[in-house]
């Protein structure tokens, strides 16, 4: 009976125009409905269809539009609103998530394919829409060099049972307008993105402090010497490091000291 209702729902989706499907907060309601589906396979099927529908909506606007689901979909935009990136997650099983992403640019709309299934670091790989390190991004920083704009993305990857990750990734566009993730813009050699893994019961700060023009992040240490190198058991200490954009790269600043009130957010 539940399966028949699910099939009828998908047919109903296919028959309605996109504007009618998502009118009056239906985006938020539909995501809530998907999250309530108990069967994981059916939940992912519904989530995949939902992603396609969201992409269709975004295609109807010349600039990157806001989607009426602020509690469920992270939406980041370039200063000129020509570029938008939409990310969200759907729980699968055993504390795991599947990430969804859509990128809007003046040359079109692209759906991102999450390949971060085995939680590989992939810090030295340039990725594309077809091979994307899935995450939910919560901040975007525009930088420029030689007339080219890059977008630095800060995100969460909550796929582990014992650990979580935060990520700093770089978004560029090729000549055809296709998104490319990862760039040699960091102080480390052969590093195209930074990934910080830490214990799931702990927390870590990773924020862009606009007044300082700096990415600030917690310094991570093992819980004890026996866990050194096993980042599932790393936690933040009381110190912070930072990254300042200089000459086309994010340059390391160690032991960042703040004056006045701390404005960190988890």
C-alpha positions as CSV (number, residue, x, y, z in Angstrom):
1,X,0.0,0.0,0.0
2,X,2.8,2.4,0.9
3,X,4.7,1.5,-2.3
4,X,1.6,2.3,-4.4
5,X,1.2,5.6,-2.7
6,X,4.9,6.4,-3.5
7,X,4.5,5.5,-7.2
8,X,1.4,7.6,-7.5
9,X,3.2,10.5,-5.9
10,X,6.0,10.3,-8.5
11,X,3.5,10.2,-11.3
12,X,1.8,13.2,-9.8
13,X,5.1,15.1,-9.7
14,X,5.8,14.2,-13.4
15,X,2.4,15.6,-14.5
16,X,2.5,18.9,-12.8
17,X,4.4,22.0,-14.0
18,X,7.3,22.9,-11.8
19,X,5.9,26.2,-10.6
20,X,2.7,24.5,-9.3
21,X,4.7,21.7,-7.6
22,X,6.7,24.0,-5.5
23,X,4.3,26.9,-4.9
24,X,3.6,28.1,-1.4
25,X,6.4,26.5,0.5
26,X,6.0,23.1,-1.1
27,X,9.8,22.8,-1.5
28,X,10.2,22.7,2.3
29,X,7.2,20.4,2.7
30,X,8.4,18.0,0.0
31,X,11.8,17.7,1.6
32,X,10.1,17.0,5.0
33,X,8.0,14.3,3.3
34,X,11.1,12.7,1.7
35,X,12.9,12.6,5.1
36,X,10.0,10.9,6.6
37,X,10.2,7.9,4.2
38,X,11.4,4.9,6.2
39,X,12.7,2.8,3.4
40,X,16.2,4.1,2.4
41,X,16.0,3.0,-1.2
42,X,12.6,4.8,-1.7
43,X,13.9,7.8,0.2
44,X,16.8,8.2,-2.2
45,X,14.7,7.6,-5.3
46,X,12.4,10.4,-4.1
47,X,15.4,12.6,-3.3
48,X,16.9,12.1,-6.7
49,X,13.6,13.1,-8.4
50,X,13.4,16.1,-6.1
51,X,16.9,17.3,-7.1
52,X,15.9,17.1,-10.8
53,X,12.9,19.3,-10.1
54,X,14.9,21.8,-8.2
55,X,17.3,22.1,-11.1
56,X,14.4,22.7,-13.5
57,X,13.2,25.6,-11.3
58,X,16.6,27.1,-11.1
59,X,16.9,27.0,-14.9
60,X,13.9,29.3,-15.3
61,X,15.8,32.3,-13.9
62,X,18.5,34.3,-15.6
63,X,20.3,34.8,-12.3
64,X,20.6,32.4,-9.4
65,X,17.3,32.4,-7.6
66,X,16.5,31.8,-3.9
67,X,14.6,28.6,-3.2
68,X,12.0,28.7,-0.5
69,X,13.5,26.1,1.8
70,X,16.1,27.9,3.9
71,X,16.0,25.3,6.7
72,X,16.8,22.4,4.4
73,X,18.8,23.7,1.4
74,X,22.0,25.7,1.8
75,X,22.1,28.5,-0.8
76,X,25.2,30.5,-1.6
77,X,25.5,33.2,-4.2
78,X,28.2,35.3,-5.9
79,X,28.2,39.0,-5.3
80,X,26.5,39.6,-8.7
81,X,24.1,36.7,-8.2
82,X,25.2,35.2,-11.5
83,X,26.6,32.1,-9.7
84,X,24.7,30.1,-7.1
85,X,25.4,26.8,-5.4
86,X,22.7,24.8,-3.7
87,X,23.6,21.9,-1.4
88,X,21.7,19.6,1.0
89,X,21.9,16.1,2.4
90,X,19.6,13.1,2.8
91,X,20.3,10.5,5.5
92,X,20.8,7.0,4.2
93,X,21.8,4.5,6.9
94,X,24.1,4.0,9.9
95,X,24.8,7.7,10.2
96,X,25.6,8.2,6.6
97,X,24.4,10.8,4.2
98,X,24.0,11.3,0.5
99,X,24.8,14.9,-0.6
100,X,23.0,16.8,-3.4
101,X,24.3,19.8,-5.2
102,X,23.3,22.1,-8.0
103,X,25.5,24.9,-9.5
104,X,24.0,27.8,-11.5
105,X,26.2,29.9,-13.7
106,X,25.5,32.2,-16.7
107,X,26.1,29.2,-19.0
108,X,23.6,26.9,-17.4
109,X,22.6,24.6,-14.5
110,X,24.6,21.5,-13.5
111,X,23.6,18.8,-11.0
112,X,26.5,17.5,-9.0
113,X,27.1,13.8,-8.5
114,X,28.4,12.9,-5.0
115,X,31.2,10.4,-5.1
116,X,32.3,10.9,-1.4
117,X,30.9,7.5,-0.6
118,X,33.9,6.0,1.1
119,X,34.9,9.2,2.8
120,X,38.2,9.4,0.9
121,X,40.1,12.6,1.3
122,X,40.8,13.3,-2.4
123,X,42.8,16.4,-1.4
124,X,45.0,16.1,-4.5
125,X,42.3,15.5,-7.2
126,X,40.6,18.1,-9.4
127,X,36.9,17.1,-9.4
128,X,34.0,17.9,-11.7
129,X,30.2,17.9,-11.6
130,X,30.3,14.1,-12.4
131,X,32.8,13.5,-9.6
132,X,32.1,15.8,-6.7
133,X,33.3,15.6,-3.1
134,X,29.9,15.9,-1.5
135,X,29.3,18.4,1.3
136,X,26.9,21.0,2.5
137,X,28.5,24.4,2.0
138,X,27.7,27.2,4.4
139,X,30.0,30.0,3.2
140,X,31.4,31.4,0.0
141,X,34.4,33.7,-0.5
142,X,35.1,35.4,-3.9
143,X,38.8,35.9,-4.9
144,X,40.3,37.2,-8.1
145,X,43.6,36.8,-9.9
146,X,44.5,37.8,-13.4
147,X,41.0,38.7,-14.2
148,X,39.6,35.3,-13.2
149,X,37.2,34.8,-10.3
150,X,37.4,31.8,-8.0
151,X,35.0,30.8,-5.3
152,X,36.3,29.4,-2.0
153,X,33.7,27.2,-0.3
154,X,33.5,26.2,3.3
155,X,31.4,23.1,4.0
156,X,30.4,20.2,6.3
157,X,30.8,16.5,5.6
158,X,29.0,14.6,8.3
159,X,29.3,11.1,6.9
160,X,31.1,9.3,9.7
161,X,29.8,7.6,12.8
162,X,33.0,8.3,14.8
163,X,34.1,11.5,13.0
164,X,33.0,14.5,11.0
165,X,34.8,16.6,8.5
166,X,35.0,20.2,7.4
167,X,36.2,21.2,4.0
168,X,37.7,24.1,2.2
169,X,37.2,23.6,-1.5
170,X,37.7,25.8,-4.6
171,X,35.1,26.3,-7.3
172,X,36.1,27.5,-10.8
173,X,34.5,27.3,-14.2
174,X,36.1,26.0,-17.4
175,X,35.7,27.7,-20.8
176,X,32.4,25.9,-21.4
177,X,31.0,27.0,-18.0
178,X,31.3,23.6,-16.4
179,X,32.2,23.6,-12.7
180,X,35.6,22.4,-11.5
181,X,36.4,21.7,-7.9
182,X,39.8,22.0,-6.4
183,X,42.8,24.2,-7.3
184,X,46.4,24.7,-6.2
185,X,45.5,27.8,-4.2
186,X,46.7,26.6,-0.8
187,X,50.0,26.9,1.0
188,X,50.6,23.1,0.9
189,X,52.1,21.6,-2.2
190,X,49.9,19.4,-4.4
191,X,46.9,20.3,-2.3
192,X,43.7,21.2,-4.1
193,X,41.4,21.3,-1.1
194,X,41.7,21.2,2.7
195,X,39.8,18.6,4.7
196,X,39.8,18.6,8.5
197,X,38.6,15.4,10.3
198,X,37.7,15.5,14.0
199,X,35.8,13.4,16.6
200,X,32.1,13.4,16.1
201,X,31.5,14.2,19.8
202,X,33.7,17.3,19.5
203,X,33.3,20.5,17.5
204,X,35.5,22.6,15.2
205,X,35.4,26.2,14.1
206,X,35.9,26.9,10.4
207,X,34.7,30.4,9.4
208,X,35.5,33.3,7.2
209,X,36.1,36.4,9.3
210,X,35.1,39.2,6.9
211,X,36.6,42.0,9.1
212,X,39.9,40.2,9.1
213,X,39.7,38.9,5.5
214,X,40.8,35.6,6.9
215,X,39.6,32.0,7.1
216,X,40.0,31.0,10.7
217,X,40.0,27.4,11.9
218,X,40.6,25.4,15.1
219,X,43.9,23.6,15.5
220,X,43.3,19.9,15.9
221,X,45.2,17.5,18.2
222,X,44.8,13.8,19.1
223,X,42.9,13.0,22.3
224,X,46.1,11.4,23.5
225,X,49.4,10.3,21.9
226,X,48.1,6.8,21.2
227,X,45.6,8.3,18.6
228,X,48.2,10.3,16.7
229,X,47.4,10.0,13.0
230,X,43.9,8.6,13.6
231,X,41.9,11.7,12.9
232,X,38.7,10.1,14.1
233,X,40.0,10.9,17.6
234,X,41.2,14.4,17.0
235,X,39.7,17.4,18.9
236,X,40.1,21.1,18.8
237,X,42.4,22.8,21.3
238,X,42.2,26.4,22.3
239,X,44.4,27.8,19.5
240,X,43.5,28.7,16.0
241,X,45.3,29.1,12.6
242,X,44.2,31.2,9.7
243,X,44.4,31.6,5.9
244,X,44.8,34.9,4.2
245,X,44.4,35.2,0.4
246,X,47.7,36.7,-1.0
247,X,49.1,36.5,-4.6
248,X,46.6,33.9,-5.7
249,X,47.0,31.5,-2.7
250,X,45.5,31.0,0.7
251,X,48.6,31.6,2.9
252,X,48.9,30.1,6.4
253,X,48.9,32.3,9.5
254,X,49.7,30.4,12.6
255,X,48.4,31.1,16.2
256,X,45.8,33.7,15.3
257,X,45.0,36.0,18.2
258,X,41.7,37.9,18.5
259,X,41.1,41.2,20.2
260,X,37.6,41.7,21.6
261,X,34.6,39.4,21.3
262,X,35.0,36.1,19.5
263,X,32.5,35.8,16.7
264,X,32.9,32.1,15.9
265,X,30.0,29.9,14.9
266,X,30.2,26.1,14.9
